[in-house]
Amino acid sequence: MKRSYKLGQIATWFICLALLLTACTAGGNNANEPSGTPPPSPSTEVQESSEPTAYPVTIKHLKGEYALEKKPEVIAVMDAKFADQLVALNEKPAGSVKAAGSDTDFPEYLRDRLTDVKLLGTRDEPNLEAVLALQPDLILMTDFQEEAYENISKIAPTLMLDFDEDWRVTLDTMGKIMGKQAEAKAVEQAYEEKASKLKEQIAAKLGKETVALIRPRTEGIRVHAPDHRTGAILYKDLGLNVPAFVAKAEDSSYEISLEAVSEIGADYYFLLSDAMFADSVKELETTNIWKSLEPVKNDRVYKVDTTTWIAYYGPIANSMIIDQAAEALLGQL
């Protein structure tokens, strides 16, 4: 479920950008987890290919097609997941936004790989002045920021990708952009092999027991279904069993009231928490409804970091998710 974009903020950007563009020459437009986060998994690291990639290469995106004449050197990314994708290919952006729910500029697990990367605001509220100052030769964004595309694309050639696109498809696109399609395929294969192995181990341990992924928020308790991108990692890649209450959902994620939590009926819970909704998590944990759940009584609830599990949708973060999920469910935490 996409979140609506902040229209008031966009209006402010338009004014800011108009002023900035009078002083600068814009680039060409495109015509057409647990608290202690481990370092990136070695399985996401790849060796540089010795085979050169021919340019120009045509990239298809939501606004048409764009022909890259050469490998871009200064990339601005409007979603933190793109930073994860680039690092997985032994590259990095020149500037990146941060996740809205994070209390750090960049993902802890990528911090040593994002040195000298400029902060460009948040995904919800990008700093267009900082983007313009970066003088990028390519900008990567998603349709989450659809209404800002026209003005962002005046700064430099801009590729708009699907916000809900499977990370594998995005990784393939990144491989084309950076001239590293072979490396992208190797990263995907390493993930699939790891997920397949963990899937077998978890199935042998859990049998028919079910697992739910929930996120307490101000609006209510958000339940993530199999069609949610993180839900797909748990229920499809790791083969976890879906509670009947979650399986009948018509959307990828949806809100329920506190009173309805007991209806989820899962045997295990992954409880998403971050700085933005920390109070909502604490509030849930103090209720009698929550305390009465059998998984709570039996220590089958695992608190994980929302930004790692939700915001950084790239091969490195996803590899960490399956590691953390497996460690919890296999009793290794």
C-alpha contacts under 8 A as a table, 3 or more apart, distances in Angstrom:
res1	aa1	res2	aa2	distance
1	M	251	D	7.21
1	M	252	S	6.24
1	M	253	S	6.46
2	K	144	F	6.83
2	K	163	F	7.90
3	R	144	F	7.21
4	S	144	F	7.52
5	Y	124	D	7.10
5	Y	144	F	6.78
5	Y	145	Q	6.42
5	Y	147	E	7.55
6	K	9	Q	5.47
6	K	10	I	6.47
6	K	124	D	7.33
6	K	125	E	7.90
7	L	10	I	5.02
7	L	11	A	6.38
8	G	11	A	5.24
8	G	12	T	6.61
9	Q	12	T	5.15
9	Q	13	W	6.32
9	Q	125	E	6.95
10	I	13	W	4.92
10	I	14	F	6.26
10	I	147	E	7.52
10	I	148	A	6.38
11	A	14	F	5.16
11	A	15	I	6.65
12	T	15	I	5.38
12	T	16	C	6.26
13	W	16	C	4.98
13	W	17	L	5.84
13	W	128	L	6.62
14	F	17	L	5.17
14	F	18	A	6.04
14	F	151	N	6.79
15	I	18	A	5.20
15	I	19	L	6.40
16	C	19	L	5.37
16	C	20	L	6.23
16	C	128	L	7.62
16	C	129	E	7.15
17	L	20	L	4.99
17	L	21	L	5.96
17	L	128	L	6.76
17	L	129	E	6.96
17	L	151	N	7.21
18	A	21	L	5.30
18	A	22	T	6.62
19	L	22	T	5.50
19	L	23	A	7.14
20	L	23	A	5.44
20	L	24	C	6.31
20	L	129	E	7.25
20	L	132	L	7.83
21	L	24	C	4.99
21	L	25	T	6.39
21	L	26	A	6.48
22	T	25	T	7.61
26	A	132	L	7.94
26	A	154	K	6.09
26	A	155	I	4.75
26	A	156	A	6.42
27	G	135	Q	7.71
27	G	136	P	7.82
27	G	137	D	6.97
27	G	154	K	6.57
27	G	155	I	5.05
27	G	156	A	3.96
27	G	157	P	6.64
28	G	154	K	6.92
28	G	155	I	7.26
28	G	156	A	5.24
28	G	157	P	5.53
29	N	153	S	5.57
29	N	154	K	5.46
29	N	155	I	7.35
29	N	156	A	5.80
29	N	157	P	4.82
29	N	158	T	7.10
30	N	66	Y	6.49
30	N	153	S	6.77
30	N	156	A	7.78
30	N	157	P	4.81
30	N	158	T	5.94
30	N	159	L	7.69
31	A	64	G	7.63
31	A	65	E	7.78
31	A	66	Y	7.37
32	N	63	K	5.73
32	N	64	G	4.34
32	N	65	E	5.37
32	N	66	Y	6.66
33	E	36	G	7.86
33	E	37	T	6.60
33	E	272	L	7.99
33	E	303	K	7.36
33	E	304	V	3.79
33	E	305	D	3.65
33	E	306	T	6.64
33	E	307	T	7.79
33	E	308	T	5.64
33	E	309	W	6.11
33	E	320	M	7.97
33	E	321	I	6.91
33	E	324	Q	6.97
34	P	37	T	6.50
34	P	302	Y	7.79
34	P	303	K	6.14
34	P	304	V	4.56
34	P	305	D	6.03
34	P	324	Q	7.48
35	S	304	V	7.07
35	S	305	D	6.84
37	T	108	E	7.14
37	T	109	Y	6.54
38	P	109	Y	6.59
38	P	320	M	7.80
39	P	109	Y	5.15
39	P	110	L	7.71
40	P	44	T	7.28
40	P	109	Y	6.08
40	P	110	L	7.39
40	P	316	I	6.00
40	P	317	A	7.67
40	P	320	M	7.25
41	S	44	T	5.80
41	S	45	E	7.57
41	S	316	I	6.76
41	S	319	S	6.83
41	S	320	M	6.90
42	P	45	E	5.40
43	S	46	V	7.86
43	S	187	V	7.33
43	S	190	A	5.81
43	S	191	Y	7.09
44	T	88	A	5.88
44	T	187	V	5.41
44	T	190	A	6.82
44	T	191	Y	7.27
44	T	315	P	6.86
44	T	316	I	5.95
44	T	319	S	7.67
45	E	88	A	6.09
45	E	89	L	7.29
45	E	90	N	7.41
45	E	187	V	7.08
46	V	88	A	7.52
46	V	89	L	6.76
46	V	90	N	7.42
46	V	183	E	6.13
46	V	186	A	7.00
46	V	187	V	6.73
47	Q	183	E	7.21
48	E	183	E	7.08
49	S	52	P	7.64
49	S	180	K	7.22
49	S	182	A	7.10
49	S	183	E	6.84
52	P	179	G	7.45
53	T	179	G	5.10
53	T	180	K	7.31
54	A	57	V	7.17
54	A	179	G	7.66
55	Y	68	L	6.83
55	Y	69	E	5.52
55	Y	70	K	5.60
55	Y	71	K	7.78
56	P	67	A	6.04
56	P	68	L	5.11
56	P	69	E	4.16
56	P	70	K	6.14
57	V	67	A	5.50
57	V	68	L	5.27
57	V	69	E	6.78
57	V	176	K	7.14
57	V	177	I	7.53
58	T	65	E	6.47
58	T	66	Y	5.50
58	T	67	A	4.25
58	T	68	L	6.21
59	I	65	E	5.51
59	I	66	Y	5.24
59	I	67	A	6.24
59	I	68	L	7.47
59	I	173	T	7.26
59	I	176	K	7.51
59	I	177	I	7.43
60	K	64	G	5.94
60	K	65	E	4.41
60	K	66	Y	6.57
61	H	64	G	5.41
61	H	65	E	5.94
61	H	66	Y	7.91
61	H	159	L	6.07
61	H	160	M	5.69
61	H	161	L	5.60
61	H	162	D	7.99
62	L	143	D	7.95
62	L	159	L	7.64
62	L	160	M	5.49
62	L	161	L	5.88
62	L	162	D	6.96
63	K	159	L	7.42
63	K	160	M	6.50
66	Y	159	L	7.72
68	L	71	K	7.14
68	L	72	P	7.90
68	L	177	I	7.44
71	K	177	I	6.67
71	K	178	M	5.67
71	K	179	G	6.85
72	P	75	I	6.67
72	P	137	D	6.24
72	P	138	L	6.49
72	P	177	I	7.56
72	P	178	M	7.18
73	E	136	P	7.98
73	E	137	D	6.90
74	V	93	P	6.77
74	V	94	A	5.36
74	V	134	L	7.95
74	V	135	Q	7.49
74	V	136	P	4.77
74	V	137	D	5.44
74	V	138	L	6.61
75	I	93	P	4.98
75	I	94	A	5.31
75	I	95	G	6.66
75	I	136	P	5.44
75	I	137	D	6.25
75	I	138	L	4.99
75	I	139	I	5.74
75	I	140	L	7.47
76	A	93	P	5.98
76	A	94	A	5.93
76	A	95	G	4.77
76	A	96	S	5.82
76	A	131	V	6.93
76	A	134	L	7.85
76	A	136	P	6.06
76	A	138	L	6.44
76	A	139	I	4.76
76	A	140	L	6.31
77	V	80	A	7.02
77	V	82	F	6.26
77	V	83	A	7.05
77	V	93	P	6.77
77	V	95	G	6.36
77	V	96	S	4.85
77	V	97	V	6.61
77	V	139	I	5.83
77	V	140	L	4.81
77	V	141	M	6.20
78	M	82	F	7.85
78	M	96	S	6.18
78	M	97	V	5.49
78	M	120	L	7.84
78	M	122	T	7.84
78	M	123	R	5.82
78	M	126	P	7.06
78	M	139	I	7.53
78	M	140	L	6.04
78	M	141	M	4.84
78	M	142	T	7.45
79	D	82	F	5.84
79	D	83	A	7.61
79	D	96	S	7.09
79	D	97	V	6.01
79	D	98	K	7.30
79	D	99	A	7.55
79	D	123	R	5.53
79	D	140	L	7.80
79	D	141	M	6.35
79	D	142	T	7.41
80	A	83	A	5.32
80	A	84	D	6.89
80	A	96	S	6.46
80	A	97	V	5.96
80	A	98	K	5.76
80	A	99	A	6.24
80	A	106	F	7.86
80	A	123	R	7.48
80	A	311	A	7.10
80	A	312	Y	5.94
81	K	84	D	5.12
81	K	85	Q	6.35
81	K	311	A	6.68
81	K	312	Y	4.41
81	K	313	Y	4.96
81	K	314	G	5.40
82	F	85	Q	4.92
82	F	86	L	6.18
82	F	140	L	7.70
82	F	314	G	7.13
83	A	86	L	5.18
83	A	87	V	6.14
83	A	92	K	6.32
83	A	93	P	6.28
83	A	96	S	7.00
84	D	87	V	5.25
84	D	88	A	6.20
84	D	110	L	7.53
84	D	312	Y	6.72
84	D	313	Y	7.54
84	D	314	G	5.22
84	D	315	P	6.96
84	D	316	I	6.31
84	D	317	A	7.20
85	Q	88	A	5.25
85	Q	89	L	6.80
85	Q	170	T	7.95
85	Q	171	L	6.20
85	Q	174	M	7.16
85	Q	314	G	5.23
85	Q	315	P	6.41
85	Q	316	I	7.57
86	L	89	L	5.21
86	L	90	N	6.52
86	L	91	E	4.97
86	L	92	K	5.25
86	L	93	P	7.08
86	L	174	M	7.02
87	V	90	N	4.80
87	V	91	E	4.89
87	V	92	K	5.33
87	V	110	L	7.94
87	V	113	R	7.17
88	A	91	E	7.25
88	A	187	V	7.26
88	A	315	P	6.81
88	A	316	I	6.44
89	L	175	G	7.63
89	L	180	K	7.27
89	L	183	E	6.47
89	L	184	A	6.60
89	L	187	V	7.94
92	K	113	R	7.59
92	K	114	L	6.72
93	P	96	S	6.62
93	P	114	L	7.95
93	P	117	V	6.69
94	A	116	D	7.60
94	A	117	V	5.06
94	A	118	K	6.30
94	A	134	L	7.66
94	A	136	P	7.79
95	G	117	V	5.01
95	G	118	K	4.32
95	G	119	L	5.80
95	G	120	L	6.18
95	G	131	V	7.54
95	G	134	L	7.28
96	S	117	V	6.95
96	S	118	K	6.35
96	S	119	L	5.45
96	S	120	L	5.36
96	S	121	G	7.76
97	V	119	L	5.75
97	V	120	L	4.61
97	V	121	G	4.96
97	V	122	T	4.64
97	V	123	R	5.60
97	V	126	P	6.49
98	K	102	S	7.20
98	K	104	T	7.84
98	K	105	D	5.63
98	K	106	F	5.80
98	K	119	L	7.23
98	K	120	L	7.50
98	K	121	G	6.34
98	K	122	T	4.66
98	K	123	R	6.24
99	A	102	S	5.39
99	A	106	F	7.80
99	A	122	T	5.81
99	A	123	R	6.03
99	A	307	T	6.87
99	A	311	A	6.32
99	A	312	Y	7.97
100	A	122	T	5.66
100	A	123	R	6.44
100	A	124	D	6.61
101	G	274	D	6.25
101	G	275	A	6.12
101	G	276	M	5.14
101	G	306	T	7.77
101	G	307	T	6.40
102	S	105	D	7.39
102	S	274	D	6.91
102	S	275	A	6.41
102	S	276	M	7.45
102	S	307	T	6.25
103	D	275	A	6.35
104	T	107	P	6.93
104	T	108	E	7.48
105	D	119	L	7.02
106	F	110	L	7.02
106	F	111	R	6.14
106	F	114	L	7.72
107	P	110	L	5.28
107	P	111	R	6.02
107	P	308	T	7.65
107	P	312	Y	7.91
108	E	111	R	5.16
109	Y	112	D	7.72
110	L	113	R	5.20
110	L	114	L	6.21
111	R	114	L	5.26
111	R	115	T	6.80
112	D	115	T	6.01
114	L	117	V	5.48
118	K	134	L	7.96
119	L	130	A	7.76
120	L	126	P	5.81
120	L	127	N	5.17
120	L	128	L	7.40
120	L	130	A	5.66
120	L	131	V	6.17
121	G	125	E	6.08
121	G	126	P	4.44
121	G	127	N	4.79
122	T	125	E	4.95
122	T	126	P	5.03
122	T	127	N	7.54
123	R	126	P	5.73
124	D	145	Q	7.88
127	N	130	A	5.38
127	N	131	V	6.43
128	L	131	V	4.83
128	L	132	L	6.07
128	L	152	I	7.43
129	E	132	L	5.16
129	E	133	A	6.16
130	A	133	A	5.02
130	A	134	L	6.22
131	V	134	L	5.20
131	V	135	Q	6.93
131	V	136	P	7.41
131	V	155	I	7.87
132	L	135	Q	5.44
132	L	136	P	7.48
132	L	155	I	6.12
135	Q	155	I	7.70
135	Q	156	A	7.73
136	P	139	I	6.76
136	P	155	I	7.83
136	P	156	A	6.33
137	D	156	A	5.77
137	D	157	P	6.66
138	L	156	A	5.82
138	L	157	P	5.21
138	L	158	T	5.90
138	L	159	L	7.74
139	I	153	S	7.73
139	I	156	A	6.49
139	I	157	P	6.23
139	I	158	T	4.60
139	I	159	L	6.29
140	L	158	T	5.88
140	L	159	L	5.12
140	L	160	M	6.24
140	L	161	L	7.56
141	M	145	Q	7.18
141	M	158	T	7.29
141	M	159	L	6.27
141	M	160	M	4.94
141	M	161	L	6.26
142	T	145	Q	6.05
142	T	146	E	7.10
142	T	159	L	7.97
142	T	160	M	4.83
142	T	161	L	4.62
142	T	162	D	5.49
142	T	163	F	5.08
143	D	146	E	4.44
143	D	160	M	6.26
143	D	161	L	6.50
143	D	162	D	5.85
143	D	163	F	5.80
144	F	163	F	6.08
145	Q	148	A	5.53
145	Q	149	Y	6.59
146	E	149	Y	5.34
147	E	150	E	7.26
148	A	151	N	5.70
148	A	152	I	6.07
149	Y	152	I	5.08
149	Y	153	S	5.75
149	Y	160	M	7.97
150	E	153	S	5.41
150	E	154	K	6.69
151	N	154	K	5.29
151	N	155	I	7.31
152	I	155	I	5.64
152	I	156	A	7.45
152	I	158	T	7.41
153	S	156	A	5.54
153	S	157	P	5.83
153	S	158	T	5.12
154	K	157	P	7.50
161	L	165	E	7.52
161	L	170	T	7.83
162	D	165	E	5.04
164	D	229	R	7.16
165	E	169	V	6.77
165	E	170	T	6.85
166	D	169	V	5.52
166	D	170	T	6.65
166	D	229	R	7.29
167	W	170	T	4.99
167	W	171	L	6.01
167	W	313	Y	6.65
167	W	314	G	5.94
167	W	315	P	7.18
168	R	171	L	4.99
168	R	172	D	6.26
168	R	188	E	6.77
169	V	172	D	5.15
169	V	173	T	6.41
170	T	173	T	5.04
170	T	174	M	6.20
171	L	174	M	4.93
171	L	175	G	6.13
171	L	184	A	6.08
171	L	314	G	7.92
172	D	175	G	5.00
172	D	176	K	6.43
172	D	181	Q	6.43
172	D	184	A	6.03
172	D	185	K	7.28
173	T	176	K	5.11
173	T	177	I	6.25
174	M	177	I	5.00
174	M	178	M	6.08
174	M	180	K	7.73
174	M	181	Q	7.85
174	M	184	A	7.68
175	G	178	M	5.32
175	G	179	G	5.67
175	G	180	K	4.36
175	G	181	Q	4.17
175	G	182	A	7.50
175	G	183	E	7.15
175	G	184	A	5.41
176	K	179	G	5.11
176	K	180	K	6.19
176	K	181	Q	5.62
177	I	180	K	7.67
178	M	181	Q	7.98
180	K	183	E	5.25
180	K	184	A	6.23
181	Q	184	A	5.01
181	Q	185	K	6.26
182	A	185	K	5.19
182	A	186	A	6.31
183	E	186	A	5.02
183	E	187	V	6.29
184	A	187	V	5.20
184	A	188	E	6.36
185	K	188	E	5.17
185	K	189	Q	6.15
186	A	189	Q	5.08
186	A	190	A	6.18
187	V	190	A	5.24
187	V	191	Y	6.41
187	V	315	P	7.35
188	E	191	Y	5.21
188	E	192	E	6.27
188	E	315	P	7.35
189	Q	192	E	5.11
189	Q	193	E	6.18
190	A	193	E	5.27
190	A	194	K	6.31
191	Y	194	K	5.21
191	Y	195	A	6.08
191	Y	315	P	7.29
191	Y	319	S	6.40
192	E	195	A	5.11
192	E	196	S	6.01
192	E	237	D	7.86
193	E	196	S	5.22
193	E	197	K	6.35
194	K	197	K	5.29
194	K	198	L	6.29
195	A	198	L	5.20
195	A	199	K	5.90
195	A	237	D	6.00
195	A	238	L	5.96
195	A	322	I	6.84
196	S	199	K	5.05
196	S	200	E	6.53
196	S	237	D	7.24
196	S	238	L	7.06
197	K	200	E	5.47
197	K	201	Q	6.64
198	L	201	Q	5.09
198	L	202	I	6.11
198	L	238	L	6.72
198	L	322	I	7.83
198	L	326	A	6.58
199	K	202	I	5.27
199	K	203	A	6.09
199	K	237	D	7.26
199	K	238	L	4.53
199	K	239	G	5.90
199	K	240	L	7.92
200	E	203	A	5.23
200	E	204	A	6.30
201	Q	204	A	5.29
201	Q	205	K	6.43
201	Q	330	L	7.89
202	I	205	K	5.06
202	I	206	L	5.91
202	I	207	G	8.00
202	I	238	L	7.72
202	I	240	L	7.81
202	I	326	A	6.82
202	I	329	L	7.01
202	I	330	L	6.58
203	A	206	L	5.38
203	A	207	G	5.43
203	A	239	G	7.42
203	A	240	L	7.50
204	A	207	G	5.92
205	K	330	L	6.85
206	L	209	E	5.39
206	L	210	T	7.95
206	L	329	L	7.85
208	K	241	N	6.61
209	E	241	N	6.51
209	E	266	A	7.66
209	E	267	D	5.82
209	E	268	Y	7.84
210	T	240	L	6.76
210	T	241	N	4.61
210	T	242	V	5.49
210	T	243	P	5.46
210	T	266	A	5.19
210	T	267	D	5.18
210	T	268	Y	6.38
211	V	240	L	6.50
211	V	241	N	6.13
211	V	242	V	6.12
211	V	243	P	6.64
211	V	266	A	5.34
211	V	267	D	5.91
211	V	268	Y	4.67
211	V	269	Y	5.67
211	V	270	F	7.56
212	A	223	V	7.62
212	A	224	H	7.64
212	A	242	V	6.97
212	A	243	P	6.84
212	A	246	V	7.73
212	A	264	I	7.68
212	A	266	A	5.78
212	A	267	D	7.96
212	A	268	Y	6.37
212	A	269	Y	4.91
212	A	270	F	6.25
213	L	223	V	6.15
213	L	224	H	5.65
213	L	225	A	7.86
213	L	231	G	7.41
213	L	269	Y	5.92
213	L	270	F	4.85
213	L	271	L	6.29
213	L	272	L	7.37
214	I	221	I	6.67
214	I	222	R	5.53
214	I	223	V	4.59
214	I	224	H	6.16
214	I	269	Y	7.31
214	I	270	F	6.42
214	I	271	L	5.41
214	I	272	L	6.12
215	R	221	I	5.74
215	R	222	R	4.93
215	R	223	V	6.50
215	R	271	L	6.02
215	R	272	L	4.78
215	R	273	S	6.76
215	R	281	V	7.86
216	P	220	G	6.12
216	P	221	I	4.40
216	P	222	R	6.05
216	P	271	L	7.92
216	P	272	L	7.26
216	P	273	S	7.55
216	P	277	F	7.07
216	P	280	S	5.56
216	P	281	V	5.44
216	P	284	L	7.18
217	R	220	G	5.23
217	R	221	I	5.85
217	R	222	R	6.92
217	R	277	F	5.71
217	R	280	S	5.53
217	R	281	V	7.46
218	T	277	F	7.10
218	T	280	S	6.16
219	E	255	E	7.40
220	G	255	E	5.70
220	G	256	I	5.83
220	G	257	S	5.45
220	G	258	L	6.87
221	I	255	E	5.33
221	I	256	I	5.19
221	I	257	S	6.09
221	I	258	L	6.62
221	I	261	V	7.69
222	R	253	S	6.56
222	R	254	Y	5.42
222	R	255	E	4.38
222	R	256	I	6.34
223	V	246	V	7.47
223	V	253	S	5.48
223	V	254	Y	5.53
223	V	255	E	6.28
223	V	256	I	7.39
224	H	228	H	6.01
224	H	230	T	7.71
224	H	231	G	5.91
224	H	246	V	7.74
224	H	252	S	6.17
224	H	253	S	4.40
224	H	254	Y	6.88
225	A	228	H	5.51
225	A	231	G	5.47
225	A	232	A	7.92
225	A	246	V	5.87
225	A	247	A	6.84
225	A	249	A	6.78
225	A	251	D	7.28
225	A	252	S	5.06
225	A	253	S	5.54
226	P	229	R	7.66
226	P	230	T	7.89
226	P	231	G	4.44
226	P	232	A	4.99
226	P	234	L	7.77
226	P	235	Y	5.82
226	P	236	K	7.35
226	P	242	V	7.69
226	P	247	A	7.42
226	P	252	S	6.71
227	D	231	G	6.17
227	D	232	A	5.83
227	D	251	D	7.42
227	D	252	S	4.75
228	H	231	G	4.76
228	H	232	A	5.95
228	H	252	S	4.40
228	H	253	S	6.33
229	R	232	A	5.15
229	R	233	I	6.71
229	R	310	I	7.97
229	R	313	Y	8.00
230	T	233	I	5.05
230	T	234	L	6.54
230	T	309	W	6.71
230	T	310	I	6.33
231	G	234	L	5.20
231	G	235	Y	5.83
231	G	236	K	7.74
232	A	235	Y	5.22
232	A	236	K	5.01
232	A	237	D	6.53
233	I	236	K	5.73
233	I	237	D	4.84
233	I	238	L	6.36
233	I	318	N	7.50
233	I	322	I	7.39
234	L	237	D	5.91
234	L	238	L	5.07
234	L	239	G	6.45
234	L	240	L	5.85
234	L	322	I	7.37
234	L	325	A	7.96
235	Y	238	L	5.80
235	Y	239	G	4.71
235	Y	240	L	4.56
235	Y	241	N	6.44
235	Y	242	V	6.82
236	K	239	G	4.86
236	K	240	L	7.14
238	L	322	I	7.22
242	V	246	V	6.41
242	V	247	A	5.90
243	P	246	V	5.31
243	P	247	A	6.12
243	P	264	I	6.66
243	P	265	G	6.48
243	P	266	A	5.61
244	A	247	A	4.94
244	A	248	K	6.41
244	A	264	I	7.67
244	A	265	G	7.94
245	F	248	K	5.92
245	F	249	A	7.30
245	F	263	E	6.84
245	F	264	I	5.27
245	F	265	G	7.22
246	V	249	A	5.47
246	V	264	I	6.81
249	A	252	S	7.41
249	A	253	S	7.86
249	A	254	Y	7.91
251	D	254	Y	6.57
256	I	260	A	6.13
256	I	261	V	7.18
257	S	260	A	5.32
257	S	261	V	6.88
258	L	261	V	5.44
258	L	284	L	7.70
258	L	289	I	7.64
259	E	262	S	7.00
259	E	289	I	7.19
260	A	263	E	5.36
260	A	264	I	7.36
261	V	264	I	5.67
261	V	289	I	7.67
261	V	290	W	7.56
262	S	265	G	6.07
262	S	289	I	7.11
262	S	290	W	7.62
262	S	293	L	6.77
266	A	269	Y	6.73
266	A	295	P	7.70
267	D	294	E	7.63
267	D	295	P	5.80
267	D	300	R	7.35
268	Y	295	P	5.79
268	Y	300	R	5.14
268	Y	301	V	5.92
269	Y	295	P	7.24
269	Y	300	R	6.52
269	Y	301	V	4.71
269	Y	302	Y	6.25
270	F	301	V	5.89
270	F	302	Y	4.89
270	F	303	K	5.86
270	F	304	V	6.65
271	L	301	V	6.78
271	L	302	Y	5.89
271	L	303	K	4.58
271	L	304	V	6.01
272	L	303	K	5.96
272	L	304	V	5.16
272	L	305	D	5.80
272	L	306	T	4.96
272	L	309	W	7.93
273	S	277	F	6.57
273	S	278	A	5.99
273	S	281	V	6.52
273	S	303	K	6.77
273	S	304	V	6.20
273	S	305	D	5.37
273	S	306	T	5.20
274	D	277	F	5.72
274	D	278	A	5.56
274	D	305	D	5.93
274	D	306	T	5.45
274	D	307	T	6.88
275	A	278	A	5.21
277	F	280	S	5.23
277	F	281	V	6.57
278	A	281	V	5.22
278	A	282	K	6.37
279	D	282	K	5.06
279	D	283	E	6.06
280	S	283	E	5.04
280	S	284	L	6.27
281	V	284	L	5.19
281	V	285	E	6.27
282	K	285	E	5.11
282	K	286	T	6.43
283	E	286	T	5.41
283	E	287	T	6.79
284	L	287	T	5.52
284	L	290	W	6.49
285	E	290	W	6.08
285	E	291	K	6.94
286	T	290	W	7.33
286	T	291	K	7.28
287	T	290	W	5.44
287	T	291	K	6.32
288	N	291	K	4.95
288	N	292	S	5.93
289	I	292	S	5.32
289	I	293	L	6.92
290	W	293	L	5.60
290	W	296	V	7.16
291	K	296	V	6.05
291	K	297	K	6.85
292	S	296	V	7.20
292	S	297	K	7.08
293	L	296	V	5.34
293	L	297	K	6.43
294	E	297	K	5.02
294	E	298	N	6.05
295	P	298	N	5.02
295	P	299	D	5.97
295	P	300	R	4.65
295	P	301	V	6.18
296	V	299	D	5.29
296	V	300	R	5.95
296	V	301	V	5.89
297	K	300	R	7.71
302	Y	328	A	6.96
304	V	309	W	7.46
305	D	308	T	5.55
305	D	309	W	6.20
306	T	309	W	5.09
306	T	310	I	5.53
306	T	311	A	7.19
307	T	310	I	5.25
307	T	311	A	4.68
307	T	312	Y	6.37
308	T	311	A	5.98
308	T	312	Y	5.46
308	T	313	Y	7.91
308	T	317	A	6.17
308	T	321	I	7.67
309	W	312	Y	6.81
309	W	313	Y	7.52
309	W	317	A	7.18
309	W	318	N	7.39
309	W	321	I	6.24
310	I	313	Y	6.45
312	Y	317	A	5.94
312	Y	318	N	7.95
313	Y	317	A	6.36
313	Y	318	N	6.48
314	G	317	A	5.53
314	G	318	N	5.92
315	P	318	N	5.06
315	P	319	S	5.94
316	I	319	S	5.18
316	I	320	M	6.39
317	A	320	M	5.01
317	A	321	I	6.25
318	N	321	I	4.90
318	N	322	I	6.43
319	S	322	I	5.42
319	S	323	D	6.28
320	M	323	D	5.00
320	M	324	Q	6.06
321	I	324	Q	5.17
321	I	325	A	5.99
322	I	325	A	5.06
322	I	326	A	5.94
323	D	326	A	5.26
323	D	327	E	6.09
324	Q	327	E	5.08
324	Q	328	A	6.18
325	A	328	A	5.24
325	A	329	L	6.15
326	A	329	L	5.21
326	A	330	L	5.72
327	E	330	L	5.34
327	E	331	G	6.07
327	E	332	Q	4.83
327	E	333	L	5.70
328	A	331	G	5.33
328	A	332	Q	6.04
328	A	333	L	5.47
329	L	332	Q	7.68
